[in-house]
Amino acid sequence: MTKRMLVAIMAILILLLASVASAAPTVGQILAEIDQLLDLEADGTAKVKITQQRAGEGVKVYESIYYLRDEDDAFLIIMTAPDVEKGNGYLKQGDNFWMYRRNTRTFQHINRDESIAGTNATGEDFENRKLSEAYKPALDETGREIIATTKIGEIPVYQFELTATNEDVSFPKVVFWVRTDNYLPLKVESYSLNGTLMESAYYLKYTKIGQQYMWVQAMIVDEFEKGNKTVVEIQNISLQKIEDHVFTKSYLENLSK
């Protein structure tokens, strides 16, 4: 083998190795990274502010305190504003989801996809659920994952499509735009079963807690009823252990007094 041939072979090997190193990850790998990054693995307490704009109705602001138990994904929400909602609440334990009304002091069993206090937020939005358990990569006609590298503004992102693995989700199809440098989602489009774009979610701000991340500001745009949008802000985050008695009907009743 001549020196020239050896140099040529080495150059080809270097190009091949560089190509492998720069190859985009699979959708499955990205989902695993997202689940790891966003799973705080701790109980959580936070103040949640929801600013909702509806066409022809103006702007309404809702505030609540949110409690999450990491062990079993139970959560409790107590409304603190506006006055008409103050003292109302929501409690999820296992497969049970209850709405509490202060004026009647009654609990009503509701579905996870029902609205929280008349906003666009639902019980599912407050669950600490792994993305890889609810969705799988969508495939094109050749059996390949639907993924591409593009940009949102000046930020390089991976764009990929997912389909639901079961019916226990609000949308059977979603499209993600995820940063290439840290895999944090920046945008998610959600589609109905017939392919209609229903809403677009923009994750505007994250905070880092240890080695994990948590989004603290998001905007959800209603693509079906134009003119409607919702901004969700999360503040005063605490990851201290929450006692089990917090996730009970009696505790929610006491909070509402």
C-alpha positions as CSV (number, residue, x, y, z in Angstrom):
1,M,0.0,0.0,0.0
2,T,1.4,3.3,-1.0
3,K,1.6,6.3,1.3
4,R,-0.8,8.2,-0.9
5,M,-3.4,5.4,-0.7
6,L,-3.0,5.3,3.1
7,V,-3.5,9.0,3.4
8,A,-6.7,8.7,1.2
9,I,-8.1,5.8,3.4
10,M,-7.4,7.8,6.6
11,A,-9.2,10.8,5.1
12,I,-12.2,8.7,4.3
13,L,-12.3,7.1,7.7
14,I,-12.1,10.6,9.3
15,L,-15.1,11.8,7.2
16,L,-17.1,8.7,8.1
17,L,-16.4,9.1,11.8
18,A,-17.4,12.8,11.6
19,S,-20.6,11.9,9.8
20,V,-21.5,9.4,12.5
21,A,-20.7,11.8,15.3
22,S,-22.9,14.5,13.8
23,A,-25.8,12.2,12.9
24,A,-29.1,13.2,14.4
25,P,-30.3,11.1,17.3
26,T,-33.4,8.9,17.0
27,V,-36.8,10.1,18.2
28,G,-36.7,7.5,20.8
29,Q,-33.4,8.8,22.2
30,I,-34.8,12.3,22.2
31,L,-37.9,11.2,24.1
32,A,-35.7,9.5,26.7
33,E,-33.7,12.6,27.2
34,I,-36.8,14.8,27.5
35,D,-38.2,12.5,30.1
36,Q,-35.0,12.5,32.1
37,L,-34.5,16.3,31.9
38,L,-38.1,17.1,33.0
39,D,-38.5,14.5,35.7
40,L,-37.7,16.2,39.0
41,E,-38.2,13.0,40.9
42,A,-39.5,15.0,43.9
43,D,-42.7,16.3,45.4
44,G,-43.5,19.8,44.2
45,T,-45.5,22.9,45.3
46,A,-45.9,26.0,43.2
47,K,-48.0,29.0,42.4
48,V,-49.7,28.8,39.0
49,K,-51.0,31.9,37.2
50,I,-53.1,31.4,34.1
51,T,-53.9,34.4,31.9
52,Q,-56.6,33.6,29.4
53,Q,-57.7,35.6,26.4
54,R,-60.9,34.7,24.6
55,A,-62.2,36.4,21.4
56,G,-64.9,38.8,22.4
57,E,-64.5,38.2,26.1
58,G,-61.3,40.0,27.0
59,V,-58.7,38.8,29.4
60,K,-59.2,36.8,32.6
61,V,-56.5,35.9,35.2
62,Y,-56.7,32.8,37.4
63,E,-54.3,31.9,40.2
64,S,-53.9,28.7,42.2
65,I,-51.6,26.7,44.5
66,Y,-50.5,23.4,43.0
67,Y,-49.3,20.4,45.0
68,L,-47.8,17.3,43.3
69,R,-46.7,14.0,44.9
70,D,-44.0,12.3,42.8
71,E,-44.6,8.8,44.2
72,D,-47.9,8.2,42.5
73,D,-48.5,11.4,40.5
74,A,-51.3,12.6,42.8
75,F,-52.0,16.3,42.8
76,L,-54.2,18.9,44.4
77,I,-55.1,22.3,43.1
78,I,-56.7,25.1,45.2
79,M,-57.9,28.2,43.4
80,T,-56.9,31.6,45.0
81,A,-58.2,34.0,42.3
82,P,-60.5,35.4,41.0
83,D,-62.9,35.7,43.8
84,V,-65.6,33.7,42.0
85,E,-63.2,30.7,41.9
86,K,-61.5,31.2,45.2
87,G,-61.7,28.1,47.4
88,N,-62.7,25.8,44.6
89,G,-60.3,23.0,43.9
90,Y,-59.3,19.8,42.2
91,L,-57.9,16.5,43.5
92,K,-56.4,13.6,41.6
93,Q,-55.6,10.2,43.3
94,G,-54.9,7.3,41.1
95,D,-57.5,7.1,38.3
96,N,-59.9,9.4,40.3
97,F,-60.2,13.1,39.5
98,W,-62.5,15.3,41.6
99,M,-63.7,18.8,41.3
100,Y,-64.6,20.6,44.6
101,R,-67.0,23.5,44.7
102,R,-66.8,25.7,47.8
103,N,-70.3,27.2,47.7
104,T,-72.0,23.8,47.8
105,R,-69.1,22.0,49.6
106,T,-69.5,19.0,47.2
107,F,-67.1,16.9,45.2
108,Q,-67.9,15.9,41.6
109,H,-66.0,13.1,39.8
110,I,-64.8,14.5,36.4
111,N,-62.6,13.4,33.5
112,R,-58.9,14.2,33.2
113,D,-59.6,16.2,30.0
114,E,-62.1,18.5,31.5
115,S,-61.3,22.2,31.9
116,I,-59.7,23.6,35.1
117,A,-61.8,26.5,36.3
118,G,-63.1,27.2,32.8
119,T,-59.6,27.7,31.4
120,N,-57.9,25.8,28.5
121,A,-55.8,23.9,31.1
122,T,-57.0,20.3,31.9
123,G,-56.1,17.8,34.6
124,E,-53.8,16.1,32.1
125,D,-51.7,19.3,31.9
126,F,-50.8,19.0,35.6
127,E,-49.7,15.4,35.5
128,N,-46.0,14.5,35.7
129,R,-46.3,11.9,32.9
130,K,-43.5,10.5,30.9
131,L,-43.7,11.4,27.2
132,S,-42.3,8.1,26.1
133,E,-45.1,6.2,27.9
134,A,-47.9,8.1,26.1
135,Y,-46.4,8.5,22.6
136,K,-44.2,6.7,20.1
137,P,-42.3,8.0,17.0
138,A,-44.5,8.4,13.8
139,L,-43.2,6.6,10.7
140,D,-43.3,7.6,7.1
141,E,-44.3,5.2,4.2
142,T,-40.9,3.7,4.2
143,G,-40.9,2.9,7.9
144,R,-38.5,5.6,8.9
145,E,-39.1,8.0,11.8
146,I,-40.4,11.4,10.8
147,I,-37.6,13.8,12.1
148,A,-35.7,16.7,10.6
149,T,-33.3,19.4,11.6
150,T,-34.6,23.0,11.2
151,K,-34.7,26.3,13.2
152,I,-37.1,28.3,15.3
153,G,-35.8,31.8,14.8
154,E,-32.0,31.4,15.2
155,I,-32.2,28.3,17.4
156,P,-31.4,24.9,15.8
157,V,-34.1,22.3,16.6
158,Y,-35.1,18.8,15.9
159,Q,-38.7,18.6,14.5
160,F,-40.4,15.2,14.8
161,E,-43.8,13.7,14.9
162,L,-45.4,11.4,17.5
163,T,-48.5,9.2,17.7
164,A,-50.3,8.2,20.8
165,T,-49.8,4.7,22.2
166,N,-53.2,4.6,23.8
167,E,-56.4,6.7,24.0
168,D,-55.6,8.1,27.4
169,V,-54.2,11.4,25.9
170,S,-55.9,14.6,24.7
171,F,-54.4,14.5,21.2
172,P,-53.6,11.4,19.1
173,K,-50.9,13.2,17.1
174,V,-48.3,15.8,18.2
175,V,-45.4,17.5,16.5
176,F,-42.4,18.6,18.6
177,W,-39.7,21.2,18.0
178,V,-36.8,20.4,20.4
179,R,-33.5,22.3,20.9
180,T,-30.6,20.3,19.4
181,D,-28.2,21.4,22.2
182,N,-30.2,20.4,25.3
183,Y,-33.3,18.6,24.0
184,L,-35.7,21.1,25.7
185,P,-39.0,21.4,23.9
186,L,-39.7,24.9,22.4
187,K,-42.9,24.2,20.5
188,V,-45.6,21.5,20.3
189,E,-48.4,21.3,17.8
190,S,-51.4,19.1,18.8
191,Y,-53.7,17.4,16.2
192,S,-57.1,15.7,16.3
193,L,-57.7,12.2,14.9
194,N,-58.7,13.6,11.5
195,G,-55.5,15.7,11.3
196,T,-56.9,19.1,12.3
197,L,-54.4,21.4,14.1
198,M,-56.1,22.1,17.5
199,E,-53.5,24.0,19.4
200,S,-49.9,25.2,19.4
201,A,-47.9,25.4,22.7
202,Y,-44.8,27.5,23.0
203,Y,-42.5,26.9,26.0
204,L,-41.0,30.4,26.6
205,K,-39.0,30.0,29.7
206,Y,-37.3,27.1,31.7
207,T,-35.6,27.1,35.1
208,K,-32.9,24.6,36.1
209,I,-33.3,22.7,39.3
210,G,-30.3,20.5,40.0
211,Q,-29.7,18.6,36.8
212,Q,-33.3,18.8,35.7
213,Y,-35.4,21.5,34.1
214,M,-38.9,22.7,34.6
215,W,-40.8,25.0,32.2
216,V,-42.1,28.1,34.1
217,Q,-43.7,30.1,31.3
218,A,-45.7,28.7,28.3
219,M,-48.2,30.1,25.8
220,I,-51.0,27.9,24.3
221,V,-52.6,29.2,21.2
222,D,-56.1,27.8,20.3
223,E,-55.8,27.0,16.5
224,F,-59.4,25.8,16.2
225,E,-61.1,28.9,17.8
226,K,-59.0,31.7,16.5
227,G,-58.3,34.6,18.9
228,N,-58.0,32.4,22.0
229,K,-54.8,32.0,23.8
230,T,-53.5,31.1,27.3
231,V,-50.3,32.0,29.1
232,V,-49.3,29.8,32.0
233,E,-46.7,31.0,34.6
234,I,-45.2,28.9,37.4
235,Q,-43.6,30.6,40.4
236,N,-42.5,30.0,44.0
237,I,-41.4,26.4,43.3
238,S,-40.6,24.2,46.2
239,L,-39.4,20.5,46.0
240,Q,-39.8,19.7,49.7
241,K,-41.6,16.5,50.7
242,I,-45.4,16.9,51.0
243,E,-47.3,15.0,53.7
244,D,-49.8,12.4,52.5
245,H,-52.7,14.0,54.2
246,V,-52.5,17.0,51.8
247,F,-53.8,14.7,49.0
248,T,-57.2,14.1,50.6
249,K,-60.7,15.5,50.3
250,S,-60.7,16.7,53.9
251,Y,-57.5,18.8,53.4
252,L,-59.0,20.4,50.3
253,E,-62.1,21.3,52.2
254,N,-60.1,22.8,55.0
255,L,-58.0,24.9,52.5
256,S,-61.2,26.3,51.0
257,K,-62.5,27.7,54.2
